[in-house]
Amino acid sequence: MLEALWSVTFVVPTGNYGAGVVVLENGTVRGGDSSYYYVGNFRVKDDIFIAEVSINHYFGAPNNVFGNIQKTNVVLSGKPEYETFELTGKSTDLQIPIKVRFRRIAEISA
């Protein structure tokens, strides 16, 4: 159900927001935006989606929803749905809460 290409929108309490894309496939998270790439893992336990993702700078000025950073890790959880869903969590090293909204945009081939 979750294996697809998703658009993601990020929101933090400061009002900062951003967007990117991720592929969820075989328990992995892979994606990025114009300045950062995202790599990590996910699992579903008792109908709750749990993801641990590393966010890494690769191009341009280092500035994302968390501020001027080169790298951070996030842990996210929430109830997944087929078309759209929202996860909440925080940057584990910066201790900043975040919401990530997922919207299915394409199926992936096996």
N, C-alpha and C positions, 0 to 999 in steps of 0.2 A: 504493500500500500504506500509506503513512504519513498520507495526508490523512484526518483524523478529528478528533473531539473527544477529548482525553486528560485523565485526571486525572494530576496530577504530585505527587510527594512529594519534598521537599528534605531532605537530611541533610548536615551539616558535621561535622568532627572534634570540635568542642566538645560534640556531642550534641544541639545544637539541630536542630529539624526544623519543617517547615511543609508546607502543601499548597495546591494551587490547580488551575486547569484551563487548558488551552491548546488552541487550534485550530492544527493544521498544515495549511496549504493554499497551493498554488502557490508554494512556497518561502518562505512567511512563517510567523512564529510570532506569535500574538496570544493574550493571556490575562490572568489575574490571580487575585487572592485578595481578601480583605476590606480590605486596606490598600495593596496594590501592584498595578500593571499591568505586563505583560511585552510587549515588542514586539521583533521581530528577524527574522532570516532563517536559513534552513537549506538545506543541500544534502547530497546523498549522493554520495560519491566512493569508488570501489573498495570498495563495500559498507560504508562507514563514514559514519555520520550525523554532520554537523558543524553546530553552531548557534552563532550569535552573537546574544545577547539582552541588551537593556537592561531593567533592573528599576527601576521608578520609583514613589516614594511618592505617594499621592493622598488618603488619608483616615486619620484617627485618629493615634495615636501612631506615629512612625516606628520600627518594630521588626520585623525579620525574622530569618531564620537567620543573617545576617551581622552583626546587631546594630542599633544605632540609626543608620540611614543614610537618606538621602533618595534616593540613586540609586547603582547600580553596574552594571557590565557583566560578563557571564559568557560564556565560550567553553566549549562542551561537545562531547564526541564519544563515539562508541560504536557498537556493531553493533545496528541496528534489527531488531525482530521485529514480527510482526503484532499480537499481543495485549498483550504486556508487554515492556519492555526498560529498561536502565539506562544512563545517560550519566554520564561523569565529566568534570570540568573544574575551572575556578577562576574566581573573581572577578578580572578582569584588573587592576583598580586596587587592590583590597585584598589580592590574592595569597592568598586563602583557598580551599582546595580544597572541592569540593562534589560530591555524587552526586544525580542526579535520576532518580527511578523513574517510568516512564510506564506507564499502564494505559488501553487503549482503552475508552471508555465510550459512544461514539455515532458513527455514520457521518454525514458531511455530504453534503448534496445539491449537485449541480452546478448 
